[in-house]
Amino acid sequence: MADLSGGNVRVRRVYDAPEPSDGPRVLIDRLWPRGLSKADAQLTEWCKGVAPSTELRRWYDHREERYEEFAARYRAELAAPQARAALDGLRKLAADGPLTLLTATKETAYSHASVLLDALREGS
């Protein structure tokens, strides 16, 4: 597997302009980003299978004081067979070179994207 700790996988906002160094661009949100056309997103893939459940996303509501519990609940969701299969797919993409995970979230440090990035690194 790829050494994800070496910066092979990165998180960016889906609204940022694509860069040549992005590699495959994978949207990791369950909902399509507001105000963005599919052509402008320039996605390789939309991987809803690694996104938090609607219930968890609504409960969390991007409230920083809930982040630790959100992360624990999200990790439990990522352990489910369908999510594990989607994670394996992302690991395969990362094994071939750079991979960019895209999210519409404004504060990526307190989002599912940071938990997912850690999960990818731990499983490599």
N, CA, C and O atoms as CSV, one atom per row, in Angstrom:
chain,resi,resn,atom,element,x,y,z
A,1,MET,N,N,0.838,-1.198,0.000
A,1,MET,CA,C,0.000,0.000,0.000
A,1,MET,C,C,0.870,1.243,0.000
A,1,MET,O,O,2.056,1.201,0.325
A,2,ALA,N,N,0.256,2.333,-0.368
A,2,ALA,CA,C,0.954,3.604,-0.427
A,2,ALA,C,C,1.263,4.125,0.967
A,2,ALA,O,O,0.549,3.830,1.925
A,3,ASP,N,N,2.326,4.898,1.068
A,3,ASP,CA,C,2.652,5.557,2.327
A,3,ASP,C,C,1.864,6.857,2.389
A,3,ASP,O,O,2.323,7.895,1.913
A,4,LEU,N,N,0.678,6.794,2.976
A,4,LEU,CA,C,-0.198,7.963,3.009
A,4,LEU,C,C,0.315,9.038,3.946
A,4,LEU,O,O,-0.064,10.201,3.812
A,5,SER,N,N,1.159,8.680,4.881
A,5,SER,CA,C,1.688,9.685,5.805
A,5,SER,C,C,2.666,10.612,5.114
A,5,SER,O,O,2.991,11.672,5.649
A,6,GLY,N,N,3.140,10.242,3.946
A,6,GLY,CA,C,4.100,11.063,3.223
A,6,GLY,C,C,3.459,12.142,2.375
A,6,GLY,O,O,4.137,12.765,1.558
A,7,GLY,N,N,2.198,12.372,2.545
A,7,GLY,CA,C,1.544,13.434,1.789
A,7,GLY,C,C,0.955,12.986,0.470
A,7,GLY,O,O,0.614,13.822,-0.367
A,8,ASN,N,N,0.828,11.687,0.264
A,8,ASN,CA,C,0.265,11.161,-0.968
A,8,ASN,C,C,-1.221,11.486,-1.089
A,8,ASN,O,O,-1.742,11.628,-2.196
A,9,VAL,N,N,-1.896,11.603,0.043
A,9,VAL,CA,C,-3.321,11.939,0.069
A,9,VAL,C,C,-3.477,13.285,0.744
A,9,VAL,O,O,-2.900,13.538,1.801
A,10,ARG,N,N,-4.260,14.143,0.122
A,10,ARG,CA,C,-4.513,15.452,0.734
A,10,ARG,C,C,-5.987,15.779,0.647
A,10,ARG,O,O,-6.730,15.206,-0.150
A,11,VAL,N,N,-6.390,16.714,1.486
A,11,VAL,CA,C,-7.774,17.173,1.533
A,11,VAL,C,C,-7.815,18.607,1.036
A,11,VAL,O,O,-7.014,19.447,1.446
A,12,ARG,N,N,-8.764,18.873,0.146
A,12,ARG,CA,C,-8.971,20.225,-0.365
A,12,ARG,C,C,-10.467,20.481,-0.433
A,12,ARG,O,O,-11.282,19.558,-0.409
A,13,ARG,N,N,-10.799,21.752,-0.519
A,13,ARG,CA,C,-12.205,22.100,-0.710
A,13,ARG,C,C,-12.568,21.899,-2.176
A,13,ARG,O,O,-11.778,22.212,-3.066
A,14,VAL,N,N,-13.739,21.386,-2.417
A,14,VAL,CA,C,-14.192,21.094,-3.772
A,14,VAL,C,C,-14.346,22.375,-4.597
A,14,VAL,O,O,-14.337,22.333,-5.827
A,15,TYR,N,N,-14.485,23.507,-3.915
A,15,TYR,CA,C,-14.645,24.786,-4.607
A,15,TYR,C,C,-13.314,25.357,-5.082
A,15,TYR,O,O,-13.301,26.281,-5.896
A,16,ASP,N,N,-12.191,24.827,-4.588
A,16,ASP,CA,C,-10.877,25.293,-5.029
A,16,ASP,C,C,-10.620,24.810,-6.448
A,16,ASP,O,O,-11.046,23.723,-6.838
A,17,ALA,N,N,-9.925,25.627,-7.205
A,17,ALA,CA,C,-9.605,25.263,-8.585
A,17,ALA,C,C,-8.715,24.023,-8.606
A,17,ALA,O,O,-7.816,23.895,-7.774
A,18,PRO,N,N,-8.954,23.114,-9.543
A,18,PRO,CA,C,-8.099,21.926,-9.664
A,18,PRO,C,C,-6.650,22.340,-9.950
A,18,PRO,O,O,-6.381,23.360,-10.584
A,19,GLU,N,N,-5.743,21.514,-9.460
A,19,GLU,CA,C,-4.313,21.729,-9.691
A,19,GLU,C,C,-3.743,20.507,-10.385
A,19,GLU,O,O,-4.238,19.397,-10.186
A,20,PRO,N,N,-2.710,20.692,-11.196
A,20,PRO,CA,C,-2.104,19.536,-11.880
A,20,PRO,C,C,-1.595,18.466,-10.917
A,20,PRO,O,O,-1.541,17.291,-11.279
A,21,SER,N,N,-1.226,18.852,-9.707
A,21,SER,CA,C,-0.685,17.896,-8.739
A,21,SER,C,C,-1.764,17.135,-7.969
A,21,SER,O,O,-1.440,16.326,-7.099
A,22,ASP,N,N,-3.043,17.379,-8.275
A,22,ASP,CA,C,-4.133,16.743,-7.528
A,22,ASP,C,C,-4.180,15.227,-7.674
A,22,ASP,O,O,-4.540,14.535,-6.722
A,23,GLY,N,N,-3.837,14.708,-8.808
A,23,GLY,CA,C,-4.076,13.288,-9.062
A,23,GLY,C,C,-5.583,13.083,-9.153
A,23,GLY,O,O,-6.310,14.024,-9.471
A,24,PRO,N,N,-6.070,11.866,-8.881
A,24,PRO,CA,C,-7.519,11.657,-8.879
A,24,PRO,C,C,-8.182,12.569,-7.843
A,24,PRO,O,O,-7.681,12.748,-6.733
A,25,ARG,N,N,-9.313,13.135,-8.236
A,25,ARG,CA,C,-10.071,14.045,-7.366
A,25,ARG,C,C,-11.361,13.342,-6.976
A,25,ARG,O,O,-12.209,13.065,-7.824
A,26,VAL,N,N,-11.504,13.053,-5.671
A,26,VAL,CA,C,-12.632,12.259,-5.199
A,26,VAL,C,C,-13.448,13.062,-4.192
A,26,VAL,O,O,-12.938,13.473,-3.150
A,27,LEU,N,N,-14.717,13.278,-4.514
A,27,LEU,CA,C,-15.636,13.936,-3.591
A,27,LEU,C,C,-16.034,12.932,-2.518
A,27,LEU,O,O,-16.454,11.818,-2.827
A,28,ILE,N,N,-15.898,13.334,-1.244
A,28,ILE,CA,C,-16.168,12.427,-0.125
A,28,ILE,C,C,-17.382,12.868,0.690
A,28,ILE,O,O,-17.575,12.393,1.809
A,29,ASP,N,N,-18.197,13.761,0.152
A,29,ASP,CA,C,-19.419,14.222,0.808
A,29,ASP,C,C,-20.605,13.404,0.326
A,29,ASP,O,O,-20.597,12.904,-0.799
A,30,ARG,N,N,-21.616,13.263,1.156
A,30,ARG,CA,C,-22.828,12.535,0.770
A,30,ARG,C,C,-23.722,13.393,-0.129
A,30,ARG,O,O,-24.413,12.873,-1.004
A,31,LEU,N,N,-23.703,14.710,0.094
A,31,LEU,CA,C,-24.530,15.639,-0.682
A,31,LEU,C,C,-23.678,16.374,-1.704
A,31,LEU,O,O,-22.504,16.658,-1.468
A,32,TRP,N,N,-24.290,16.676,-2.844
A,32,TRP,CA,C,-23.567,17.434,-3.858
A,32,TRP,C,C,-23.370,18.880,-3.367
A,32,TRP,O,O,-24.298,19.462,-2.805
A,33,PRO,N,N,-22.190,19.464,-3.566
A,33,PRO,CA,C,-21.912,20.825,-3.091
A,33,PRO,C,C,-22.801,21.866,-3.783
A,33,PRO,O,O,-23.015,21.819,-4.994
A,34,ARG,N,N,-23.300,22.787,-2.994
A,34,ARG,CA,C,-24.164,23.845,-3.521
A,34,ARG,C,C,-23.412,24.742,-4.496
A,34,ARG,O,O,-22.250,25.090,-4.286
A,35,GLY,N,N,-24.107,25.102,-5.562
A,35,GLY,CA,C,-23.589,26.082,-6.502
A,35,GLY,C,C,-22.430,25.621,-7.359
A,35,GLY,O,O,-21.759,26.452,-7.972
A,36,LEU,N,N,-22.174,24.335,-7.422
A,36,LEU,CA,C,-21.047,23.817,-8.197
A,36,LEU,C,C,-21.569,22.857,-9.262
A,36,LEU,O,O,-22.318,21.925,-8.971
A,37,SER,N,N,-21.157,23.108,-10.492
A,37,SER,CA,C,-21.558,22.193,-11.556
A,37,SER,C,C,-20.632,20.985,-11.576
A,37,SER,O,O,-19.495,21.056,-11.110
A,38,LYS,N,N,-21.116,19.898,-12.109
A,38,LYS,CA,C,-20.290,18.698,-12.195
A,38,LYS,C,C,-19.082,18.934,-13.092
A,38,LYS,O,O,-18.009,18.383,-12.842
A,39,ALA,N,N,-19.242,19.740,-14.127
A,39,ALA,CA,C,-18.113,20.051,-15.011
A,39,ALA,C,C,-17.038,20.840,-14.271
A,39,ALA,O,O,-15.848,20.578,-14.443
A,40,ASP,N,N,-17.447,21.799,-13.453
A,40,ASP,CA,C,-16.481,22.618,-12.715
A,40,ASP,C,C,-15.755,21.812,-11.639
A,40,ASP,O,O,-14.602,22.105,-11.320
A,41,ALA,N,N,-16.407,20.816,-11.087
A,41,ALA,CA,C,-15.792,20.020,-10.014
A,41,ALA,C,C,-14.623,19.182,-10.525
A,41,ALA,O,O,-13.675,18.922,-9.784
A,42,GLN,N,N,-14.686,18.765,-11.772
A,42,GLN,CA,C,-13.644,17.942,-12.391
A,42,GLN,C,C,-13.275,16.746,-11.509
A,42,GLN,O,O,-12.113,16.543,-11.157
A,43,LEU,N,N,-14.290,15.970,-11.168
A,43,LEU,CA,C,-14.102,14.812,-10.300
A,43,LEU,C,C,-13.672,13.576,-11.078
A,43,LEU,O,O,-14.029,13.390,-12.242
A,44,THR,N,N,-12.911,12.756,-10.412
A,44,THR,CA,C,-12.623,11.418,-10.907
A,44,THR,C,C,-13.728,10.475,-10.440
A,44,THR,O,O,-14.137,9.553,-11.146
A,45,GLU,N,N,-14.201,10.749,-9.200
A,45,GLU,CA,C,-15.170,9.853,-8.575
A,45,GLU,C,C,-15.917,10.601,-7.475
A,45,GLU,O,O,-15.390,11.539,-6.876
A,46,TRP,N,N,-17.146,10.174,-7.220
A,46,TRP,CA,C,-17.917,10.666,-6.077
A,46,TRP,C,C,-18.112,9.463,-5.168
A,46,TRP,O,O,-18.891,8.565,-5.485
A,47,CYS,N,N,-17.420,9.441,-4.056
A,47,CYS,CA,C,-17.390,8.289,-3.165
A,47,CYS,C,C,-18.283,8.537,-1.953
A,47,CYS,O,O,-17.797,8.861,-0.870
A,48,LYS,N,N,-19.584,8.385,-2.142
A,48,LYS,CA,C,-20.543,8.578,-1.054
A,48,LYS,C,C,-20.384,7.515,0.028
A,48,LYS,O,O,-20.794,7.727,1.169
A,49,GLY,N,N,-19.800,6.388,-0.319
A,49,GLY,CA,C,-19.675,5.275,0.608
A,49,GLY,C,C,-18.796,5.543,1.817
A,49,GLY,O,O,-18.866,4.808,2.802
A,50,VAL,N,N,-17.967,6.586,1.762
A,50,VAL,CA,C,-17.128,6.921,2.918
A,50,VAL,C,C,-17.648,8.138,3.669
A,50,VAL,O,O,-17.049,8.556,4.659
A,51,ALA,N,N,-18.735,8.700,3.217
A,51,ALA,CA,C,-19.306,9.871,3.880
A,51,ALA,C,C,-20.058,9.449,5.143
A,51,ALA,O,O,-20.597,8.344,5.207
A,52,PRO,N,N,-20.094,10.330,6.148
A,52,PRO,CA,C,-20.882,10.001,7.348
A,52,PRO,C,C,-22.360,9.861,7.000
A,52,PRO,O,O,-22.838,10.461,6.037
A,53,SER,N,N,-23.068,9.079,7.776
A,53,SER,CA,C,-24.504,8.921,7.562
A,53,SER,C,C,-25.204,10.273,7.725
A,53,SER,O,O,-24.692,11.184,8.374
A,54,THR,N,N,-26.364,10.372,7.130
A,54,THR,CA,C,-27.150,11.605,7.258
A,54,THR,C,C,-27.448,11.898,8.719
A,54,THR,O,O,-27.373,13.046,9.155
A,55,GLU,N,N,-27.787,10.863,9.472
A,55,GLU,CA,C,-28.113,11.052,10.887
A,55,GLU,C,C,-26.914,11.604,11.664
A,55,GLU,O,O,-27.059,12.530,12.463
A,56,LEU,N,N,-25.741,11.035,11.426
A,56,LEU,CA,C,-24.544,11.490,12.128
A,56,LEU,C,C,-24.177,12.911,11.711
A,56,LEU,O,O,-23.821,13.740,12.549
A,57,ARG,N,N,-24.265,13.179,10.429
A,57,ARG,CA,C,-23.942,14.520,9.928
A,57,ARG,C,C,-24.858,15.566,10.552
A,57,ARG,O,O,-24.400,16.634,10.958
A,58,ARG,N,N,-26.145,15.262,10.628
A,58,ARG,CA,C,-27.099,16.210,11.221
A,58,ARG,C,C,-26.861,16.379,12.717
A,58,ARG,O,O,-26.960,17.489,13.239
A,59,TRP,N,N,-26.547,15.283,13.410
A,59,TRP,CA,C,-26.277,15.380,14.843
A,59,TRP,C,C,-25.051,16.251,15.099
A,59,TRP,O,O,-25.067,17.118,15.973
A,60,TYR,N,N,-23.996,16.016,14.336
A,60,TYR,CA,C,-22.745,16.749,14.540
A,60,TYR,C,C,-22.921,18.240,14.278
A,60,TYR,O,O,-22.495,19.067,15.084
A,61,ASP,N,N,-23.544,18.587,13.158
A,61,ASP,CA,C,-23.854,19.977,12.814
A,61,ASP,C,C,-22.622,20.884,12.882
A,61,ASP,O,O,-22.745,22.079,13.151
A,62,HIS,N,N,-21.454,20.325,12.643
A,62,HIS,CA,C,-20.169,21.062,12.644
A,62,HIS,C,C,-19.953,21.853,13.931
A,62,HIS,O,O,-19.417,22.961,13.915
A,63,ARG,N,N,-20.379,21.263,15.041
A,63,ARG,CA,C,-20.180,21.891,16.352
A,63,ARG,C,C,-18.890,21.334,16.937
A,63,ARG,O,O,-18.803,20.156,17.282
A,64,GLU,N,N,-17.908,22.188,17.038
A,64,GLU,CA,C,-16.573,21.770,17.430
A,64,GLU,C,C,-16.548,21.006,18.754
A,64,GLU,O,O,-15.729,20.103,18.924
A,65,GLU,N,N,-17.420,21.349,19.683
A,65,GLU,CA,C,-17.437,20.663,20.973
A,65,GLU,C,C,-17.898,19.209,20.843
A,65,GLU,O,O,-17.696,18.418,21.764
A,66,ARG,N,N,-18.506,18.852,19.730
A,66,ARG,CA,C,-18.953,17.472,19.492
A,66,ARG,C,C,-17.963,16.677,18.632
A,66,ARG,O,O,-18.206,15.508,18.332
A,67,TYR,N,N,-16.868,17.297,18.241
A,67,TYR,CA,C,-15.971,16.676,17.275
A,67,TYR,C,C,-15.438,15.319,17.733
A,67,TYR,O,O,-15.454,14.367,16.953
A,68,GLU,N,N,-14.969,15.206,18.969
A,68,GLU,CA,C,-14.387,13.938,19.430
A,68,GLU,C,C,-15.405,12.808,19.369
A,68,GLU,O,O,-15.087,11.708,18.919
A,69,GLU,N,N,-16.623,13.073,19.818
A,69,GLU,CA,C,-17.652,12.032,19.752
A,69,GLU,C,C,-18.047,11.755,18.305
A,69,GLU,O,O,-18.272,10.605,17.928
A,70,PHE,N,N,-18.129,12.805,17.501
A,70,PHE,CA,C,-18.418,12.624,16.082
A,70,PHE,C,C,-17.366,11.714,15.442
A,70,PHE,O,O,-17.707,10.781,14.715
A,71,ALA,N,N,-16.093,11.989,15.714
A,71,ALA,CA,C,-15.007,11.204,15.129
A,71,ALA,C,C,-15.123,9.737,15.526
A,71,ALA,O,O,-14.922,8.850,14.696
A,72,ALA,N,N,-15.444,9.481,16.785
A,72,ALA,CA,C,-15.594,8.093,17.241
A,72,ALA,C,C,-16.771,7.402,16.546
A,72,ALA,O,O,-16.659,6.255,16.114
A,73,ARG,N,N,-17.885,8.103,16.446
A,73,ARG,CA,C,-19.059,7.512,15.776
A,73,ARG,C,C,-18.782,7.292,14.284
A,73,ARG,O,O,-19.186,6.280,13.712
A,74,TYR,N,N,-18.097,8.243,13.671
A,74,TYR,CA,C,-17.783,8.126,12.244
A,74,TYR,C,C,-16.821,6.963,11.999
A,74,TYR,O,O,-16.978,6.221,11.030
A,75,ARG,N,N,-15.834,6.803,12.868
A,75,ARG,CA,C,-14.918,5.661,12.740
A,75,ARG,C,C,-15.689,4.337,12.818
A,75,ARG,O,O,-15.371,3.385,12.106
A,76,ALA,N,N,-16.693,4.286,13.679
A,76,ALA,CA,C,-17.525,3.079,13.770
A,76,ALA,C,C,-18.259,2.849,12.442
A,76,ALA,O,O,-18.366,1.714,11.979
A,77,GLU,N,N,-18.754,3.912,11.842
A,77,GLU,CA,C,-19.415,3.773,10.536
A,77,GLU,C,C,-18.426,3.306,9.470
A,77,GLU,O,O,-18.778,2.506,8.603
A,78,LEU,N,N,-17.202,3.800,9.531
A,78,LEU,CA,C,-16.184,3.413,8.546
A,78,LEU,C,C,-15.785,1.951,8.678
A,78,LEU,O,O,-15.198,1.389,7.753
A,79,ALA,N,N,-16.093,1.321,9.815
A,79,ALA,CA,C,-15.771,-0.094,10.019
A,79,ALA,C,C,-16.788,-1.023,9.365
A,79,ALA,O,O,-16.543,-2.224,9.254
A,80,ALA,N,N,-17.925,-0.481,8.930
A,80,ALA,CA,C,-18.948,-1.294,8.270
A,80,ALA,C,C,-18.416,-1.794,6.921
A,80,ALA,O,O,-17.600,-1.119,6.292
A,81,PRO,N,N,-18.870,-2.966,6.474
A,81,PRO,CA,C,-18.336,-3.563,5.245
A,81,PRO,C,C,-18.367,-2.655,4.012
A,81,PRO,O,O,-17.383,-2.592,3.274
A,82,GLN,N,N,-19.470,-1.956,3.779
A,82,GLN,CA,C,-19.559,-1.100,2.586
A,82,GLN,C,C,-18.544,0.040,2.660
A,82,GLN,O,O,-17.888,0.354,1.667
A,83,ALA,N,N,-18.416,0.647,3.813
A,83,ALA,CA,C,-17.453,1.745,3.966
A,83,ALA,C,C,-16.024,1.226,3.858
A,83,ALA,O,O,-15.170,1.884,3.263
A,84,ARG,N,N,-15.756,0.049,4.428
A,84,ARG,CA,C,-14.407,-0.530,4.326
A,84,ARG,C,C,-14.047,-0.795,2.871
A,84,ARG,O,O,-12.904,-0.584,2.467
A,85,ALA,N,N,-14.999,-1.251,2.094
A,85,ALA,CA,C,-14.749,-1.496,0.674
A,85,ALA,C,C,-14.435,-0.181,-0.048
A,85,ALA,O,O,-13.538,-0.127,-0.889
A,86,ALA,N,N,-15.176,0.869,0.287
A,86,ALA,CA,C,-14.917,2.178,-0.318
A,86,ALA,C,C,-13.543,2.698,0.099
A,86,ALA,O,O,-12.828,3.281,-0.716
A,87,LEU,N,N,-13.169,2.490,1.367
A,87,LEU,CA,C,-11.832,2.886,1.838
A,87,LEU,C,C,-10.745,2.138,1.063
A,87,LEU,O,O,-9.733,2.728,0.683
A,88,ASP,N,N,-10.952,0.866,0.834
A,88,ASP,CA,C,-9.982,0.089,0.064
A,88,ASP,C,C,-9.823,0.652,-1.344
A,88,ASP,O,O,-8.719,0.680,-1.888
A,89,GLY,N,N,-10.927,1.099,-1.928
A,89,GLY,CA,C,-10.859,1.720,-3.246
A,89,GLY,C,C,-10.032,2.995,-3.229
A,89,GLY,O,O,-9.262,3.257,-4.153
A,90,LEU,N,N,-10.193,3.783,-2.183
A,90,LEU,CA,C,-9.388,5.008,-2.060
A,90,LEU,C,C,-7.914,4.663,-1.858
A,90,LEU,O,O,-7.040,5.339,-2.401
A,91,ARG,N,N,-7.637,3.629,-1.091
A,91,ARG,CA,C,-6.246,3.212,-0.885
A,91,ARG,C,C,-5.601,2.777,-2.203
A,91,ARG,O,O,-4.425,3.048,-2.446
A,92,LYS,N,N,-6.373,2.109,-3.040
A,92,LYS,CA,C,-5.845,1.694,-4.348
A,92,LYS,C,C,-5.529,2.905,-5.210
A,92,LYS,O,O,-4.505,2.928,-5.893
A,93,LEU,N,N,-6.393,3.907,-5.187
A,93,LEU,CA,C,-6.105,5.137,-5.937
A,93,LEU,C,C,-4.844,5.805,-5.411
A,93,LEU,O,O,-4.027,6.296,-6.190
A,94,ALA,N,N,-4.683,5.825,-4.089
A,94,ALA,CA,C,-3.513,6.468,-3.483
A,94,ALA,C,C,-2.227,5.696,-3.778
A,94,ALA,O,O,-1.144,6.280,-3.816
A,95,ALA,N,N,-2.346,4.402,-3.984
A,95,ALA,CA,C,-1.159,3.591,-4.257
A,95,ALA,C,C,-0.522,3.957,-5.591
A,95,ALA,O,O,0.664,3.710,-5.806
A,96,ASP,N,N,-1.302,4.538,-6.476
A,96,ASP,CA,C,-0.806,4.887,-7.810
A,96,ASP,C,C,-0.227,6.292,-7.888
A,96,ASP,O,O,0.289,6.681,-8.937
A,97,GLY,N,N,-0.298,7.065,-6.807
A,97,GLY,CA,C,0.232,8.435,-6.830
A,97,GLY,C,C,-0.623,9.343,-5.981
A,97,GLY,O,O,-1.359,8.871,-5.114
A,98,PRO,N,N,-0.538,10.641,-6.215
A,98,PRO,CA,C,-1.304,11.593,-5.396
A,98,PRO,C,C,-2.808,11.347,-5.506
A,98,PRO,O,O,-3.312,10.931,-6.549
A,99,LEU,N,N,-3.504,11.612,-4.413
A,99,LEU,CA,C,-4.957,11.507,-4.345
A,99,LEU,C,C,-5.475,12.716,-3.593
A,99,LEU,O,O,-4.957,13.059,-2.530
A,100,THR,N,N,-6.490,13.363,-4.136
A,100,THR,CA,C,-7.076,14.527,-3.483
A,100,THR,C,C,-8.509,14.211,-3.089
A,100,THR,O,O,-9.354,13.913,-3.933
A,101,LEU,N,N,-8.767,14.284,-1.771
A,101,LEU,CA,C,-10.112,14.111,-1.231
A,101,LEU,C,C,-10.760,15.479,-1.182
A,101,LEU,O,O,-10.183,16.425,-0.645
A,102,LEU,N,N,-11.947,15.591,-1.737
A,102,LEU,CA,C,-12.633,16.879,-1.827
A,102,LEU,C,C,-13.868,16.917,-0.957
A,102,LEU,O,O,-14.630,15.954,-0.876
A,103,THR,N,N,-14.048,18.053,-0.309
A,103,THR,CA,C,-15.215,18.266,0.538
A,103,THR,C,C,-15.672,19.714,0.412
A,103,THR,O,O,-14.879,20.601,0.099
A,104,ALA,N,N,-16.947,19.940,0.658
A,104,ALA,CA,C,-17.479,21.301,0.651
A,104,ALA,C,C,-17.324,21.957,2.019
A,104,ALA,O,O,-17.557,23.157,2.161
A,105,THR,N,N,-16.937,21.186,3.014
A,105,THR,CA,C,-16.800,21.687,4.378
A,105,THR,C,C,-15.808,22.838,4.442
A,105,THR,O,O,-14.723,22.770,3.865
A,106,LYS,N,N,-16.190,23.894,5.151
A,106,LYS,CA,C,-15.308,25.061,5.280
A,106,LYS,C,C,-14.135,24.777,6.204
A,106,LYS,O,O,-13.002,25.143,5.890
A,107,GLU,N,N,-14.385,24.138,7.327
A,107,GLU,CA,C,-13.342,23.869,8.324
A,107,GLU,C,C,-12.974,22.395,8.265
A,107,GLU,O,O,-13.549,21.574,8.980
A,108,THR,N,N,-12.017,22.065,7.415
A,108,THR,CA,C,-11.687,20.657,7.194
A,108,THR,C,C,-11.034,20.001,8.412
A,108,THR,O,O,-11.119,18.782,8.563
A,109,ALA,N,N,-10.391,20.771,9.276
A,109,ALA,CA,C,-9.733,20.191,10.448
A,109,ALA,C,C,-10.733,19.559,11.409
A,109,ALA,O,O,-10.388,18.630,12.139
A,110,TYR,N,N,-11.965,20.053,11.416
A,110,TYR,CA,C,-13.008,19.512,12.292
A,110,TYR,C,C,-14.135,18.900,11.458
A,110,TYR,O,O,-15.318,19.137,11.702
A,111,SER,N,N,-13.733,18.118,10.484
A,111,SER,CA,C,-14.732,17.527,9.603
A,111,SER,C,C,-14.460,16.040,9.415
A,111,SER,O,O,-13.462,15.508,9.899
A,112,HIS,N,N,-15.355,15.396,8.715
A,112,HIS,CA,C,-15.173,13.987,8.400
A,112,HIS,C,C,-13.931,13.767,7.552
A,112,HIS,O,O,-13.348,12.683,7.573
A,113,ALA,N,N,-13.522,14.786,6.806
A,113,ALA,CA,C,-12.354,14.647,5.939
A,113,ALA,C,C,-11.094,14.346,6.740
A,113,ALA,O,O,-10.281,13.521,6.322
A,114,SER,N,N,-10.921,14.997,7.876
A,114,SER,CA,C,-9.726,14.745,8.682
A,114,SER,C,C,-9.768,13.349,9.305
A,114,SER,O,O,-8.736,12.686,9.401
A,115,VAL,N,N,-10.944,12.902,9.725
A,115,VAL,CA,C,-11.087,11.548,10.277
A,115,VAL,C,C,-10.813,10.515,9.183
A,115,VAL,O,O,-10.127,9.521,9.418
A,116,LEU,N,N,-11.347,10.755,8.002
A,116,LEU,CA,C,-11.134,9.844,6.876
A,116,LEU,C,C,-9.664,9.783,6.495
A,116,LEU,O,O,-9.139,8.703,6.228
A,117,LEU,N,N,-9.003,10.917,6.467
A,117,LEU,CA,C,-7.579,10.943,6.147
A,117,LEU,C,C,-6.785,10.096,7.147
A,117,LEU,O,O,-5.907,9.326,6.757
A,118,ASP,N,N,-7.099,10.242,8.432
A,118,ASP,CA,C,-6.445,9.422,9.460
A,118,ASP,C,C,-6.736,7.928,9.256
A,118,ASP,O,O,-5.845,7.090,9.397
A,119,ALA,N,N,-7.967,7.614,8.931
A,119,ALA,CA,C,-8.340,6.214,8.711
A,119,ALA,C,C,-7.586,5.622,7.520
A,119,ALA,O,O,-7.178,4.461,7.555
A,120,LEU,N,N,-7.405,6.406,6.484
A,120,LEU,CA,C,-6.635,5.940,5.325
A,120,LEU,C,C,-5.180,5.709,5.708
A,120,LEU,O,O,-4.580,4.717,5.297
A,121,ARG,N,N,-4.625,6.597,6.474
A,121,ARG,CA,C,-3.222,6.461,6.897
A,121,ARG,C,C,-3.034,5.246,7.790
A,121,ARG,O,O,-2.054,4.514,7.655
A,122,GLU,N,N,-3.977,5.031,8.706
A,122,GLU,CA,C,-3.863,3.913,9.648
A,122,GLU,C,C,-3.987,2.567,8.949
A,122,GLU,O,O,-3.372,1.588,9.373
A,123,GLY,N,N,-4.762,2.511,7.903
A,123,GLY,CA,C,-5.004,1.239,7.235
A,123,GLY,C,C,-4.017,0.899,6.144
A,123,GLY,O,O,-4.115,-0.152,5.510
A,124,SER,N,N,-3.055,1.796,5.922
A,124,SER,CA,C,-2.107,1.530,4.820
A,124,SER,C,C,-0.943,0.683,5.268
A,124,SER,O,O,-0.061,0.371,4.467
